[in-house]
Amino acid sequence: DARVTQTPRHKVTEMGQEVTMRCQPILGHNTVFWYRQTMMQGLELLAYFRNRAPLDDSGMPKDRFSAEMPDATLATLKIQPSEPRDSAVYFCASGFLGGRVLGNQPQHFGDGTRLSIL
Amino acid sequence: DQQVKQNSPSLSVQEGRISILNCDYTNSMFDYFLWYKKYPAEGPTFLISISSIKDKNEDGRFTVFLNKSAKHLSLHIVPSQPGDSAVYFCAASAPSNFGNEKLTFGTGTRLTIIP
C-alpha cells in the first residue's frame, strides 16, 4: 500500500529553535496539504500545494512558518523561531486533484509529527 | 468560528449495536462531505464520502446520511465492532477552481465499542 511518509515522528526542542518537518507524498499525487491538530481546534489546514505550486497558505502564521516543495517527492514545513504554542501534531496529506473533469480522490494522511516546544 | 461541528466529544456503544455519529455545518457553500477515522498515533484514514446531490451513501457497514435543509450529516455503523473504536472526523468542502480540495474538519468524536 502506498503511504505518505512523515519525518520525524516526534520532535522535542526548546523555544527559539528552528524546526523542520518533512513529508514524502504518494507517488502520482499532485496535491500536498499540511494540517495541524490541537485539542482545541481539531484539524486545521495550514497550507497546500498543487503541482508543487503553493495554492493557499492562509491558515499558516506567516511570520514564523514557511512551507515549500523543493521537488515532487518532498514537502517541508519549517517553524523559526518555534514557540510553546506551536506544540501540536502536524499532519501531511496528499491527493490527486483532477478538478471537475478528472475528479478528485480523497486525501491520504501520513502518521504525523508530534512536536513539543519546551 | 467552527464551520463544521461535532458536538459529541465521545460516544460509547455496545458491540453489535448501531453507532450514530453526528455532524453539523454552517457554510451553505459546502457540497462535499467526508468521514475520516483515526487511531492513536496514526493519521486519519478516509472512510466514506457523500456529495450534496445525494442524501445517502452506503459502503458495507457504513452509511452516511445528508440532510441539506438541516445542514446535518450522520454516519451510521451497523453492526459496531471493537475495531471501530477510534476518533471519527467529519469534513466538508466547497467547490473551487480545482474542485473540492480544501477540507474543513470538525473536532472529532471518540467512539468506544464495548465488547
Interface residues (C-beta under 8 A of the other chain):
Chain A: V4 T31 F33 Y35 Q41 G42 L43 E44 L45 Y48 R50 L55 D56 F91 A93 G95 L97 G98 G99 R100 G103 N104 P106 Q107 H108 F109 G110 D111 G112
Chain B: L34 Y36 A41 E42 G43 P44 T45 F46 S49 F89 A91 N97 F98 G99 N100 E101 K102 L103 T104 F105 G106 T107 G108
